[in-house]
Amino acid sequence: MTVYNFSAGPAILPKPVLEKAQKEFLDYNGSQLSVMEMSHRSSIYEGIINEAEARLRKLMAIPDNYHVLFLQGGASLQFSMLPLNLAVGKKALYVNTGTWAEKAIEAAQSVPGVEVEVIASSEDKNFTYVPKITKEMVDQDAAYLHITTNETIGGIAFQEIPDAGVVPIIADMSSNILSNDYKVTDFGVIYGGAQKNIGPSGVTVVIIRDDLLNDEPVFAPMLDYRVQAKNKSMYNTPATYGIYIANLVFEWLEDLGGVPAILKANQEKAQLLYDAIDTSPIFSSPIAKEDRSINNIPFVTGNAEWDKEFNQIALAANMQNLKGHRSVGGMRASLYNAFPKEGVVALVDLMKKFEEEKAGK
Amino acid sequence: MTVYNFSAGPAILPKPVLEKAQKEFLDYNGSQLSVMEMSHRSSIYEGIINEAEARLRKLMAIPDNYHVLFLQGGASLQFSMLPLNLAVGKKALYVNTGTWAEKAIEAAQSVPGVEVEVIASSEDKNFTYVPKITKEMVDQDAAYLHITTNETIGGIAFQEIPDAGVVPIIADMSSNILSNDYKVTDFGVIYGGAQKNIGPSGVTVVIIRDDLLNDEPVFAPMLDYRVQAKNKSMYNTPATYGIYIANLVFEWLEDLGGVPAILKANQEKAQLLYDAIDTSPIFSSPIAKEDRSINNIPFVTGNAEWDKEFNQIALAANMQNLKGHRSVGGMRASLYNAFPKEGVVALVDLMKKFEEEKAGK
């Protein structure tokens, strides 16, 4: 029986990528070495990381004045690195859209010398919508405006990137990078953990505009964007194998037709599930329709017992990791790039059966 | 023709480990999921990381009052994290034994509020020996004494751990962890990048005594040992796949007979090469005999042209990554746990042939 993996991350990877990686696991390209065993300074490995960068640049249309870095530590380390590099002695603006935005805000507040201002929040409605940002709300002297383009737990996403005037927008794009067609030039910095749409956990992609590299060195070279950019992600040994898998995922996405093609597929998958939710007598989504994420779709029955029961039935039908985050409850379907449409169809079928069973109860 | 991979890191991994990982690459234990695709919070993945910790505890006889963490960022991030957590407002003592010790010293000097004192150095003889440390040299009020147990580039290693009195010893053990039989209880903190004796790059092992966890929170949760220990390496998503491979390497080492068995094998491999060097009319080692590393063995002919020629011959004979570090020149054989004795025999044969060819020239 097919397993459908709805995990929010680490998440499902494209089967052809895994098959190719398995095939060359012990012998990459006739080298008789596993990619894991290669010196990061070897020409063969440099070919891999350079290819990964070139592919990502092409997929996202990243201009030459942006650096592409493959770092470690996840978005969580970026939450601290960003203000440390860009906002000491300055003001940093944040939009609070839920769990992950809050984590970024808290981390910035702990960096000495950074003045954090939350200019908008959707906390008043339990983070079920994306607050409107106008240029007038953005202090034009601020170091940056930080947004979370997609809230993995809450299930809301920025459909349009606000106009922040001269202030660079910094985006935690962990859960919808390469899944949405945002324009890189709308951002000063884009960052994200790899473990949703890119590859295994342990790789963090940072795309940073050249003029935003810190002027003053940061106390720790590993946390210093200028040092990392100057060394092209090789200040120390990067997560070599994860970057190799990312390169294969980029290749797979290229072959599929790139971001426009995957966006269309993702929209179709999401629409299937949202239609089922919106026409359901028992399932519902708390999220404002215009702000819904196509990548993370939380839904509930409004009855904790039924939620539990549905989660059990789904698990028994080999639908894994569908249970909602403990802070939200209910169910959450994470439909990243590699998630197959058939899995959504199977989930919708199961929802219909559950509705019939519960009808009139 | 067999490839022998003398890389200093990322380095050769045990073939049985790679074969097992390849076999279950697409389907771990009947789950129909790759380990890469598993939520780090799933019970199946928790089983893996818990097993990895338990195995490492057993292999190194790590007592219960030490935490075992699987972090990211390599030893290079630890160079900054350690003083940040343990030595702000205090004095931190360092022993300078070469390239990697110097990196640790420089990073500590950049952490505000840390007073760094280098209490011993072998710089006077180009880092070809390990300086003697006596208790009298160790300021008993210092936060810690930092040593680099094995210099990957220089090729020297601590054969005995000094007595630092009440001051905890902190060791960068990146290149000889699990390869030497040091006693964990001689250290306050042991840390190391995984990419030599443990697994792929991107995993950093930190073994820290409970009483050394920082009292004051560090400005960034990801850099805070107490936060990482409290969350059992899961404050955010760890490098899940790398930890899985580490677990397989630990299992392989257990099956071989653990650290005592591998130490014996490593000593035999090193002895073969050192004997060849010491009896050679043209090859030589600059390192004091009593301080020689069994893991990284640099050697030279004293003639830059011959070094170049030998490196080319070795490469043609499928001996990869034998070229010495650019800062040292010559050759360097990195003989980690997974490196086979046959590779050393082949290298020694090649050296003999080269000697014959050059005899009398």
Interface residues (C-beta under 8 A of the other chain):
Chain A: T2 V3 N5 S7 A8 G9 P10 A11 I12 L13 K15 L18 E19 A21 Q22 F25 L26 S31 Q32 L33 S34 M36 E37 M38 S39 H40 S42 Q72 G73 G74 A75 S76 L77 F79 S80 M81 L84 A107 S110 V111 P112 G193 Q195 G199 P200 S201 G202 V203 P217 F219 A220 P221 M222 L223 Y235 N236 T237 P238 A239 T240 Y241 G242 I245 N318 Q320 N321
Chain B: T2 V3 N5 S7 A8 G9 P10 A11 I12 L13 K15 L18 E19 A21 Q22 F25 L26 S31 Q32 L33 S34 M36 E37 M38 S39 H40 S42 Q72 G73 G74 A75 S76 L77 F79 S80 M81 L84 A107 S110 V111 P112 G193 Q195 G199 P200 S201 G202 V203 P217 F219 A220 P221 M222 L223 Y235 N236 T237 P238 A239 T240 Y241 G242 I245 N318 Q320 N321
